[in-house]
Amino acid sequence: MEDKILIADTKDILEAFVDNGLHREFEIYCQFPHSSKVVNDIRLRDVRSIEFNDGFRLQNK
């Protein structure tokens, strides 16, 4: 089975993905640069992989 990547084109879409638990099952690519507020909010959760368009990545080890 192929891995699917969700695309978040806004911070609101990313927040919706995370609120609905999709960050645990799917990789997410954000079409915007990371910000410390977004990263701090997400770091508190178990993340599979979230990559921002500036190359910053949060990934579960």
Secondary structure as the mmCIF struct_conf table of DSSP 4:
data_model
#
loop_
_struct_conf.conf_type_id
_struct_conf.id
_struct_conf.beg_label_comp_id
_struct_conf.beg_label_asym_id
_struct_conf.beg_label_seq_id
_struct_conf.end_label_comp_id
_struct_conf.end_label_asym_id
_struct_conf.end_label_seq_id
STRN STRN1 ILE A 5 ALA A 8
BEND BEND1 ASP A 9 THR A 10
HELX_RH_AL_P HELX_RH_AL_P1 LYS A 11 ASP A 19
TURN_TY1_P TURN_TY1_P1 ASN A 20 GLY A 21
HELX_RH_3T_P HELX_RH_3T_P1 LEU A 22 ARG A 24
TURN_TY1_P TURN_TY1_P2 GLU A 25 GLU A 25
BEND BEND2 PHE A 26 PHE A 26
STRN STRN2 GLU A 27 CYS A 30
BEND BEND3 GLN A 31 PHE A 32
HELX_RH_AL_P HELX_RH_AL_P2 SER A 36 ARG A 43
TURN_TY1_P TURN_TY1_P3 LEU A 44 LEU A 44
BEND BEND4 ARG A 45 ARG A 45
BEND BEND5 ARG A 48 ARG A 48
STRN STRN3 SER A 49 PHE A 52
TURN_TY1_P TURN_TY1_P4 ASN A 53 ASP A 54
BEND BEND6 GLY A 55 GLY A 55
STRN STRN4 ARG A 57 GLN A 59
#
